[in-house]
Amino acid sequence: MKGKSPVSGSHYFQNTLQIQCWAVGRRKKQSILKRLFAQYQNEIDAFWAATAVGCMFLLGILEFLVQLAELK
């Protein structure tokens, strides 16, 4: 295996640059919202699931109270 030596004090190694392992940044940078959404996808899904269950629970209580009020 060849020894690796720094090129002009940079962090890149000469044989790495020769075989062109470093990809050119052609991708567009993702917006901050897309990166945050991708990073916290599981937490966001859990939040919406808990919100839906909580809303159904509250609607059930409301329905029970409406039916209880109709009996009197």
DSSP file (Angstrom, degrees, kcal/mol; ACC not computed):
  #  RESIDUE AA STRUCTURE BP1 BP2  ACC     N-H-->O    O-->H-N    N-H-->O    O-->H-N    TCO  KAPPA ALPHA  PHI   PSI    X-CA   Y-CA   Z-CA
    1    1 A M              0   0    0      0, 0.0     2,-0.1     0, 0.0     0, 0.0   0.000 360.0 360.0 360.0 138.6    0.0    0.0    0.0
    2    2 A K        -     0   0    0      1,-0.1     2,-0.2    13,-0.0    13,-0.0  -0.384 360.0-110.8 -71.7 148.1    1.3    3.5   -0.9
    3    3 A G        -     0   0    0     -2,-0.1     2,-0.5     1,-0.0    12,-0.2  -0.536  29.2-128.2 -76.1 147.5    2.1    5.9    1.9
    4    4 A K        -     0   0    0     -2,-0.2    -1,-0.0    10,-0.1     9,-0.0  -0.843  27.2-177.8-101.3 130.5   -0.1    8.9    2.2
    5    5 A S        -     0   0    0     -2,-0.5     9,-1.5     0, 0.0    10,-0.1  -0.990  29.9-110.2-129.0 137.4    1.4   12.3    2.2
    6    6 A P  B     -A   13   0A   0      0, 0.0     2,-0.7     0, 0.0     7,-0.2  -0.330  27.7-128.5 -64.9 144.2   -0.4   15.6    2.6
    7    7 A V  S >  S-     0   0    0      5,-1.4     3,-2.4     1,-0.2     5,-0.2  -0.861  78.7 -29.1 -97.1 116.9   -0.5   17.9   -0.4
    8    8 A S  T 3  S-     0   0    0     -2,-0.7    -1,-0.2     1,-0.3     3,-0.1   0.809 118.1 -58.1  46.9  42.1    0.7   21.4    0.4
    9    9 A G  T 3  S+     0   0    0      1,-0.2    -1,-0.3    -3,-0.2     2,-0.1   0.502 104.1 130.0  75.5   3.6   -0.5   21.2    4.0
   10   10 A S  S <  S-     0   0    0     -3,-2.4    -1,-0.2     2,-0.1    -3,-0.2  -0.308  70.2-113.2 -84.4 174.5   -4.1   20.5    3.2
   11   11 A H  S    S+     0   0    0     -5,-0.1     2,-0.2    -3,-0.1    -1,-0.1   0.539  87.4  96.1 -84.6  -7.8   -6.2   17.7    4.7
   12   12 A Y  S    S-     0   0    0     -5,-0.2    -5,-1.4     1,-0.0     2,-0.3  -0.561  71.7-130.0 -86.1 148.5   -6.4   15.8    1.4
   13   13 A F  B  >  -A    6   0A   0     -2,-0.2     4,-2.1    -7,-0.2     5,-0.2  -0.748  13.3-126.5-100.5 147.8   -4.1   13.0    0.5
   14   14 A Q  H  > S+     0   0    0     -9,-1.5     4,-1.8    -2,-0.3     5,-0.1   0.909 107.8  46.0 -62.0 -47.1   -2.3   12.9   -2.8
   15   15 A N  H  > S+     0   0    0      1,-0.2     4,-1.5     2,-0.2    -1,-0.2   0.803 110.5  55.4 -70.8 -24.9   -3.3    9.4   -3.8
   16   16 A T  H  4>S+     0   0    0      2,-0.2     5,-1.6     1,-0.2     4,-0.4   0.904 109.4  46.4 -69.1 -40.7   -6.9   10.1   -2.9
   17   17 A L  H ><5S+     0   0    0     -4,-2.1     3,-0.5     1,-0.2    -2,-0.2   0.835 108.4  57.1 -69.5 -31.5   -7.0   13.1   -5.1
   18   18 A Q  H 3<5S+     0   0    0     -4,-1.8    -1,-0.2     1,-0.2    -2,-0.2   0.880 109.6  43.1 -68.7 -36.7   -5.4   11.2   -7.9
   19   19 A I  T 3<5S-     0   0    0     -4,-1.5    -1,-0.2    -5,-0.1    -2,-0.2   0.460 109.3-128.3 -89.0   1.7   -8.1    8.5   -8.0
   20   20 A Q  T < 5 +     0   0    0     -3,-0.5    -3,-0.2    -4,-0.4    -2,-0.1   0.919  51.2 155.4  56.8  54.5  -10.7   11.3   -7.7
   21   21 A C      < +     0   0    0     -5,-1.6     2,-0.7     2,-0.1    -4,-0.1   0.707  48.6  90.8 -78.6 -20.8  -12.7    9.9   -4.7
   22   22 A W  S    S-     0   0    0     -6,-0.3     2,-0.2    -5,-0.0    -1,-0.0  -0.672  75.2-142.0 -83.1 114.9  -13.9   13.3   -3.7
   23   23 A A        -     0   0    0     -2,-0.7     2,-0.3     1,-0.1    -2,-0.1  -0.468  17.9-113.7 -76.4 144.7  -17.2   14.0   -5.5
   24   24 A V        -     0   0    0     -2,-0.2     2,-1.8     1,-0.1     3,-0.3  -0.617  32.9-111.5 -77.0 135.6  -17.9   17.4   -6.8
   25   25 A G        +     0   0    0     -2,-0.3    -1,-0.1     1,-0.2    -2,-0.0  -0.489  61.8 144.0 -72.7  87.4  -20.7   19.1   -5.0
   26   26 A R        +     0   0    0     -2,-1.8    -1,-0.2     2,-0.1     2,-0.1   0.642  39.0  99.9 -97.7 -19.0  -23.3   19.1   -7.7
   27   27 A R  S    S-     0   0    0     -3,-0.3     2,-0.3     1,-0.1     3,-0.0  -0.373  78.5-116.4 -69.1 146.8  -26.3   18.5   -5.5
   28   28 A K        -     0   0    0      1,-0.1     2,-0.1    -2,-0.1    -1,-0.1  -0.616  37.3-105.7 -75.9 141.9  -28.4   21.5   -4.5
   29   29 A K        -     0   0    0     -2,-0.3     2,-0.1     1,-0.1    -1,-0.1  -0.465  35.1-118.1 -68.9 139.2  -28.4   22.0   -0.8
   30   30 A Q        -     0   0    0     -2,-0.1    -1,-0.1     1,-0.1     2,-0.0  -0.463  31.8-105.8 -74.5 150.1  -31.6   21.0    0.9
   31   31 A S     >  -     0   0    0     -2,-0.1     4,-2.1     1,-0.1     5,-0.2  -0.323  29.9-109.4 -70.2 161.0  -33.5   23.7    2.6
   32   32 A I  H  > S+     0   0    0      1,-0.2     4,-2.4     2,-0.2     5,-0.2   0.850 118.0  54.6 -62.1 -35.5  -33.4   23.8    6.4
   33   33 A L  H  > S+     0   0    0      2,-0.2     4,-2.6     1,-0.2    -1,-0.2   0.902 107.9  48.3 -66.9 -40.5  -37.0   22.6    6.6
   34   34 A K  H  > S+     0   0    0      2,-0.2     4,-2.3     1,-0.2    -2,-0.2   0.903 112.7  48.4 -66.6 -40.2  -36.4   19.5    4.5
   35   35 A R  H  X S+     0   0    0     -4,-2.1     4,-2.2     2,-0.2    -2,-0.2   0.921 113.7  46.2 -65.8 -42.8  -33.4   18.6    6.5
   36   36 A L  H  X S+     0   0    0     -4,-2.4     4,-2.4     2,-0.2    -2,-0.2   0.904 112.2  51.5 -65.6 -40.3  -35.2   19.0    9.8
   37   37 A F  H  < S+     0   0    0     -4,-2.6    -2,-0.2     1,-0.2    -1,-0.2   0.917 112.7  45.2 -62.2 -43.5  -38.2   17.1    8.5
   38   38 A A  H >< S+     0   0    0     -4,-2.3     3,-0.8     1,-0.2    -1,-0.2   0.870 114.2  49.7 -67.6 -36.4  -36.0   14.2    7.4
   39   39 A Q  H 3< S+     0   0    0     -4,-2.2     3,-0.2     1,-0.2    -2,-0.2   0.880 120.6  33.0 -71.1 -38.5  -34.0   14.3   10.7
   40   40 A Y  T 3X S+     0   0    0     -4,-2.4     4,-2.3     1,-0.2    -1,-0.2  -0.069  78.4 125.4-110.1  32.5  -37.1   14.2   13.0
   41   41 A Q  H <> S+     0   0    0     -3,-0.8     4,-2.3     1,-0.2     5,-0.2   0.906  75.2  47.5 -59.5 -46.1  -39.4   12.1   10.8
   42   42 A N  H  > S+     0   0    0     -3,-0.2     4,-2.3     1,-0.2    -1,-0.2   0.904 112.7  48.7 -65.3 -41.2  -40.2    9.5   13.5
   43   43 A E  H  > S+     0   0    0      2,-0.2     4,-2.1     1,-0.2    -1,-0.2   0.880 111.3  50.1 -66.4 -37.6  -40.8   12.2   16.2
   44   44 A I  H  X S+     0   0    0     -4,-2.3     4,-2.3     2,-0.2    -2,-0.2   0.917 111.3  48.6 -66.1 -43.6  -43.2   14.1   13.9
   45   45 A D  H  X S+     0   0    0     -4,-2.3     4,-2.2     1,-0.2    -2,-0.2   0.906 111.5  49.4 -62.8 -41.9  -45.1   10.9   13.0
   46   46 A A  H  X S+     0   0    0     -4,-2.3     4,-2.5     2,-0.2    -1,-0.2   0.889 109.6  52.7 -65.0 -38.4  -45.4   10.0   16.7
   47   47 A F  H  X S+     0   0    0     -4,-2.1     4,-2.4     2,-0.2    -2,-0.2   0.938 111.0  45.4 -61.6 -47.7  -46.7   13.6   17.5
   48   48 A W  H  X S+     0   0    0     -4,-2.3     4,-2.3     2,-0.2    -2,-0.2   0.869 113.0  50.9 -66.7 -36.0  -49.4   13.4   14.8
   49   49 A A  H  X S+     0   0    0     -4,-2.2     4,-2.4     2,-0.2    -1,-0.2   0.929 112.2  46.3 -65.7 -43.9  -50.5    9.9   15.9
   50   50 A A  H  X S+     0   0    0     -4,-2.5     4,-2.5     1,-0.2    -2,-0.2   0.880 111.8  52.1 -65.2 -37.3  -50.7   11.0   19.6
   51   51 A T  H  X S+     0   0    0     -4,-2.4     4,-2.4     2,-0.2    -1,-0.2   0.912 110.2  48.3 -64.3 -42.4  -52.6   14.1   18.5
   52   52 A A  H  X S+     0   0    0     -4,-2.3     4,-2.3     2,-0.2    -2,-0.2   0.919 113.1  47.0 -64.7 -43.7  -55.1   12.0   16.5
   53   53 A V  H  X S+     0   0    0     -4,-2.4     4,-2.2     1,-0.2    -2,-0.2   0.914 112.9  50.0 -64.9 -41.8  -55.6    9.6   19.4
   54   54 A G  H  X S+     0   0    0     -4,-2.5     4,-2.4     2,-0.2    -2,-0.2   0.896 110.3  49.6 -63.1 -41.0  -56.0   12.5   21.8
   55   55 A C  H  X S+     0   0    0     -4,-2.4     4,-2.6     2,-0.2    -1,-0.2   0.908 110.5  50.1 -64.9 -41.8  -58.6   14.2   19.6
   56   56 A M  H  X S+     0   0    0     -4,-2.3     4,-2.1     2,-0.2    -2,-0.2   0.900 110.6  50.7 -63.3 -38.9  -60.6   11.0   19.3
   57   57 A F  H  X S+     0   0    0     -4,-2.2     4,-2.0     2,-0.2    -2,-0.2   0.932 112.1  46.2 -62.7 -46.1  -60.6   10.6   23.0
   58   58 A L  H  X S+     0   0    0     -4,-2.4     4,-2.4     1,-0.2    -2,-0.2   0.883 111.4  51.7 -65.7 -38.1  -61.8   14.2   23.6
   59   59 A L  H  X S+     0   0    0     -4,-2.6     4,-2.6     2,-0.2    -1,-0.2   0.869 108.0  53.0 -65.6 -35.4  -64.5   13.8   20.9
   60   60 A G  H  X S+     0   0    0     -4,-2.1     4,-2.3     2,-0.2    -2,-0.2   0.909 109.9  47.3 -64.7 -41.8  -65.6   10.6   22.7
   61   61 A I  H  X S+     0   0    0     -4,-2.0     4,-2.5     2,-0.2    -2,-0.2   0.917 112.4  50.1 -64.0 -42.6  -65.9   12.4   26.0
   62   62 A L  H  X S+     0   0    0     -4,-2.4     4,-2.2     1,-0.2    -2,-0.2   0.919 110.5  49.4 -61.8 -43.8  -67.8   15.3   24.2
   63   63 A E  H  X S+     0   0    0     -4,-2.6     4,-2.4     1,-0.2    -1,-0.2   0.906 110.3  51.0 -62.1 -41.5  -70.2   12.8   22.6
   64   64 A F  H  X S+     0   0    0     -4,-2.3     4,-2.3     1,-0.2    -2,-0.2   0.917 110.8  48.4 -62.0 -43.4  -70.8   11.1   26.0
   65   65 A L  H  X S+     0   0    0     -4,-2.5     4,-2.0     2,-0.2    -2,-0.2   0.864 110.4  51.3 -66.8 -35.0  -71.6   14.5   27.6
   66   66 A V  H  X S+     0   0    0     -4,-2.2     4,-1.6     2,-0.2    -2,-0.2   0.921 112.1  45.9 -66.6 -44.0  -74.0   15.4   24.8
   67   67 A Q  H  X S+     0   0    0     -4,-2.4     4,-1.0     1,-0.2    -2,-0.2   0.872 111.9  52.1 -66.5 -36.2  -75.9   12.1   25.1
   68   68 A L  H  X S+     0   0    0     -4,-2.3     4,-0.7     1,-0.2     3,-0.3   0.878 108.9  50.2 -65.7 -37.6  -75.9   12.5   28.9
   69   69 A A  H  < S+     0   0    0     -4,-2.0     3,-0.4     1,-0.2    -1,-0.2   0.824 105.9  56.8 -70.6 -30.2  -77.4   16.0   28.5
   70   70 A E  H  < S+     0   0    0     -4,-1.6    -1,-0.2     1,-0.2    -2,-0.2   0.749  98.3  62.1 -72.3 -24.0  -80.1   14.7   26.1
   71   71 A L  H  <        0   0    0     -4,-1.0    -1,-0.2    -3,-0.3    -2,-0.2   0.794 360.0 360.0 -73.8 -27.3  -81.4   12.2   28.7
   72   72 A K     <        0   0    0     -4,-0.7    -1,-0.2    -3,-0.4    -2,-0.1   0.487 360.0 360.0 -77.4 360.0  -82.4   14.8   31.2
